[in-house]
Amino acid sequence: DSGVTQTPKHLITATGQRVTLRCSPRSGDLSVYWYQQSLDQGLQFLIQYYNGEERAKGNILERFSAQQFPDLHSELNLSSLELGDSALYFCASSRTGPPLHFGNGTRLTVT
Amino acid sequence: DAKTTQPPSMDCAEGRAANLPCNHSTISGNEYVYWYRQIHSQGPQYIIHGLKNNETNEMASLIITEDRKSSTLILPHATLRDTAVYYCIVRVGSDSSYKLIFGSGTRLLVRP
């Protein structure tokens, strides 16, 4: 158990809808990272937050947004969902330095 | 971003050492090499990391060549539970703002 909690574990929704994925980092970790893993793309870095501020951005679509709250939990919001957004979404956390510790992901299915 | 190259798949017998190679010929002097593994769609699991010296922990050993252009992850006594996809990654960025760029990894199959 990495100590990173992601909810929900599974999510099924329809195209055009909006969903929110939640991540609770390990106790004491200030950084939260979001990754997307789809079958044909591997693990893609989306975005990083450090103590509430956005620090690094990867291949995150404009339809996606994230934030980190004062209690350090983070949410990833996905809107106008498309079939291609079906994937595993992983959250990871770390203290100021490495390594990253990953949660077990949220499996999103868009129908 | 520094890129890594790994063989797509490997196999080894249970109880034997598994040696997983990684090429990172464009690595910069201050970039760390990280190894993670992912077992069947679970979250990636941290294994080990290093900068220039060889490293060992309870899970594995990491051998980095002197020119730092390649490294090898060694699982000394592979078990069936070590069957997974292994990712060699070069960290990009500083301690407070860095990202791990995952490649395709090596799918390791440990045979009984």
Contacts between the chains, C-beta under 8 A, distances in Angstrom:
chain1	res1	chain2	res2	distance
A	2	B	43	6.4
A	2	B	45	7.6
A	4	B	43	7.4
A	31	B	96	7.3
A	33	B	99	7.2
A	33	B	100	8.0
A	35	B	102	7.7
A	42	B	102	5.9
A	42	B	103	7.2
A	42	B	104	5.9
A	42	B	105	7.7
A	43	B	38	8.0
A	43	B	44	7.0
A	43	B	87	7.6
A	43	B	102	3.8
A	44	B	102	7.8
A	45	B	99	5.0
A	45	B	100	7.0
A	45	B	101	6.3
A	45	B	102	7.7
A	48	B	97	6.8
A	48	B	98	8.0
A	48	B	99	6.3
A	50	B	96	5.5
A	50	B	97	6.5
A	55	B	96	6.9
A	55	B	97	4.1
A	56	B	93	6.6
A	56	B	97	5.4
A	56	B	98	7.3
A	56	B	99	5.2
A	58	B	99	6.5
A	88	B	41	6.3
A	90	B	43	5.5
A	90	B	44	7.3
A	92	B	43	7.5
A	92	B	44	7.8
A	96	B	95	5.1
A	96	B	96	5.4
A	97	B	95	4.3
A	98	B	32	6.9
A	98	B	34	6.9
A	98	B	49	6.2
A	98	B	91	6.5
A	98	B	95	7.5
A	98	B	98	7.3
A	99	B	34	6.5
A	99	B	46	4.3
A	99	B	49	6.1
A	100	B	44	8.0
A	100	B	46	6.8
A	100	B	100	6.1
A	101	B	46	6.5
A	102	B	43	3.4
A	102	B	44	4.8
A	102	B	45	7.2
A	103	B	43	5.3
A	104	B	42	5.6
A	104	B	43	4.8
A	105	B	41	7.3
A	105	B	42	7.6
A	105	B	43	5.7
A	107	B	41	8.0
